[in-house]
Amino acid sequence: MQLSPTYTFDKSGVYNYEAQGDPGVTMSGTITVVDNLSAPVTSSDGSTAIDTVGILMVPTQDIDNYVQEIQNAGLTVDSRHDFKDLRGGQKGTGDVQSLIVWTSTGKDLNSIIPTISELSSSLPYS
């Protein structure tokens, strides 16, 4: 029900992370930062240079509404990844959840955070 802290990676490297979700649920992953100033970071279709990337987990059954809200905020939905909720779903969310990868170009992070915060607060997760 809240944004995770914002991190800026200013050095190349491999960064492991771990975050505690619901009791007994730990999310972990790796972020690889590559120093390649000659090639801008681009969207999955290669058409747009991006400067901010984020993810939002939403109930798949309501995906169209969340995609529209993200786009209305001037952000781009770069990709979407559906997965079966191993906990059986939250009340009213269904068995499948989606991660929406969103990106922005030329927007100040301080203008993006309120939009994502508002979207997050409307999610049904406890």
C-alpha positions as CSV (number, residue, x, y, z in Angstrom):
1,M,0.0,0.0,0.0
2,Q,3.0,2.3,-0.3
3,L,5.9,3.1,-2.6
4,S,9.2,1.4,-2.0
5,P,12.1,3.8,-1.4
6,T,13.6,5.4,-4.5
7,Y,17.1,4.3,-5.5
8,T,19.5,5.9,-7.9
9,F,22.3,3.7,-9.3
10,D,25.2,5.9,-10.3
11,K,27.8,3.1,-10.5
12,S,28.0,0.0,-12.7
13,G,27.5,-3.3,-10.9
14,V,25.2,-6.0,-9.9
15,Y,22.9,-5.2,-7.0
16,N,21.0,-7.9,-5.1
17,Y,17.9,-6.9,-3.2
18,E,15.6,-8.5,-0.8
19,A,12.2,-7.2,0.5
20,Q,9.9,-8.5,3.0
21,G,6.3,-8.7,1.8
22,D,3.5,-10.4,3.7
23,P,4.6,-12.4,6.7
24,G,6.7,-15.3,5.4
25,V,6.9,-13.9,1.9
26,T,10.3,-12.5,0.8
27,M,10.9,-11.0,-2.6
28,S,14.4,-11.0,-4.0
29,G,16.1,-10.2,-7.3
30,T,19.1,-8.7,-9.0
31,I,19.5,-5.3,-10.7
32,T,22.4,-5.0,-13.2
33,V,23.6,-1.5,-13.9
34,V,25.7,-1.2,-17.1
35,D,27.9,1.9,-17.8
36,N,27.2,2.5,-21.4
37,L,27.0,6.2,-22.1
38,S,27.1,5.7,-25.9
39,A,23.7,4.0,-26.0
40,P,20.6,5.5,-24.2
41,V,18.3,3.2,-22.4
42,T,15.3,2.5,-24.6
43,S,11.9,1.0,-24.3
44,S,11.2,-2.6,-25.1
45,D,10.3,-1.8,-28.7
46,G,13.5,0.4,-29.0
47,S,11.6,3.5,-30.0
48,T,12.0,5.8,-27.0
49,A,14.8,6.8,-24.7
50,I,13.8,6.4,-21.0
51,D,15.1,7.9,-17.8
52,T,12.9,6.3,-15.1
53,V,11.6,2.7,-14.8
54,G,9.3,1.3,-12.2
55,I,6.9,-1.6,-11.6
56,L,3.5,-1.9,-10.2
57,M,1.7,-5.1,-9.2
58,V,-2.0,-5.1,-10.0
59,P,-4.9,-7.6,-10.2
60,T,-4.9,-8.9,-13.7
61,Q,-8.7,-8.8,-13.8
62,D,-8.4,-5.0,-13.7
63,I,-5.3,-4.6,-15.8
64,D,-7.0,-2.4,-18.5
65,N,-8.0,0.2,-15.9
66,Y,-4.5,0.4,-14.4
67,V,-2.8,0.6,-17.8
68,Q,-5.2,3.5,-18.7
69,E,-4.4,5.3,-15.5
70,I,-0.7,5.0,-16.0
71,Q,-1.0,6.2,-19.6
72,N,-3.2,9.1,-18.5
73,A,-0.5,10.2,-16.1
74,G,1.9,10.6,-19.1
75,L,3.8,7.4,-18.4
76,T,4.5,4.5,-20.8
77,V,3.5,0.9,-20.1
78,D,6.7,-0.8,-21.4
79,S,5.7,-4.4,-20.6
80,R,3.4,-6.5,-18.6
81,H,4.1,-9.9,-16.9
82,D,1.3,-12.1,-15.5
83,F,1.8,-14.7,-12.8
84,K,-0.2,-17.0,-10.7
85,D,-0.5,-15.7,-7.2
86,L,1.1,-18.4,-5.0
87,R,-0.9,-17.3,-2.0
88,G,-4.2,-17.9,-3.9
89,G,-4.9,-14.3,-4.5
90,Q,-6.0,-11.5,-2.2
91,K,-9.7,-11.1,-1.5
92,G,-11.4,-9.9,-4.7
93,T,-8.2,-9.9,-6.8
94,G,-8.3,-13.3,-8.5
95,D,-5.6,-16.0,-8.9
96,V,-3.5,-14.1,-11.4
97,Q,-1.6,-10.9,-10.8
98,S,0.3,-8.7,-13.2
99,L,3.5,-6.7,-12.9
100,I,3.3,-3.6,-15.1
101,V,6.7,-2.2,-16.0
102,W,6.3,1.6,-16.6
103,T,8.8,4.1,-17.9
104,S,9.0,7.8,-18.4
105,T,11.0,10.2,-20.6
106,G,11.9,13.7,-19.6
107,K,9.8,13.8,-16.4
108,D,11.2,14.8,-13.0
109,L,10.9,12.0,-10.5
110,N,9.2,14.3,-8.0
111,S,6.3,14.7,-10.5
112,I,6.0,10.9,-11.0
113,I,5.9,9.9,-7.4
114,P,2.5,11.4,-6.5
115,T,0.9,9.7,-9.5
116,I,2.3,6.3,-8.6
117,S,1.5,6.8,-4.9
118,E,-2.1,7.6,-5.8
119,L,-2.4,4.5,-8.0
120,S,-0.8,2.4,-5.3
121,S,-3.2,3.6,-2.7
122,S,-6.1,2.3,-4.8
123,L,-4.8,-1.2,-5.0
124,P,-6.6,-3.9,-3.0
125,Y,-3.5,-5.4,-1.4
126,S,-3.2,-5.3,2.4
